[in-house]
C-alpha cells in the first residue's frame, strides 16, 4: 500500500520569568490531514489510520 507524502510541522517555545516557566507547543501547526499504515493487521491486510489534527499544549511550572 502506498500513501501520499506529507509534511507535519511542530513548534514549541518556553520563557522563564523568575521562578515561573511557561511552555507552549503546537503539533501539526498547519492542520495537515495525513494517514499512516500499520504493519499487517489480521488476515494480512493493512490497517490505515488517520493521524491527529492540530493540537496544542500550554504548561506552567513554578519552582519553589
N, C-alpha and C positions, 0 to 999 in steps of 0.2 A: 504494500500500500504506500502510495506517495502522497504526502500532504504538501500544501503550498508553503513557501517560506514566509517568515515573519520576523519582525524586529520588535522587541519589547524594551522600553526604556524605564528604568527605576532610578529614582533620585532620593537623596536624603541629606539632611543638614542638621547641625546642632549648634547651640550657643550656650555659654556658661556665663552667668551673671552672679558673682559671689558664690553662694552655696547652692544656687538653683541652676539646674541644667534643663534645657528644653530641646527636645529632638523631634524632628518631623520627617516622615518618609511617605513617598507616593510610589506605589507599584503599578506598572502598566500605565504610565503617565498619559499616553495618547489613546488609551482605551482600545487597544488593538484586539480584534477578535481573532483568536487562533485556537488550534486544536493540537493535541498530542496523541500519539498512538502508543499504547502499552504493548509489551511483548504478547505473544499469542495468548489469547484467552481460552476459555473452554472450547473444545472441539476444533481447535486450530484456527479460529477466526481472530481477527484483530479487533481490539477494543479502542475506539477513538473517542476521546473525551474533550469537551471544551475546557479551556483554562479560565482562570478568574478574570473578571473585568477590573477596571481601575479600583484601587483601594488605597486608603491612607491610614497612617498611624501617627498619633501625637503622644509623646511620652514626656512626663515631667518627673524630675528627680531632685530631691532636696537632700543635701548631705549635712548631717548633724555633726 
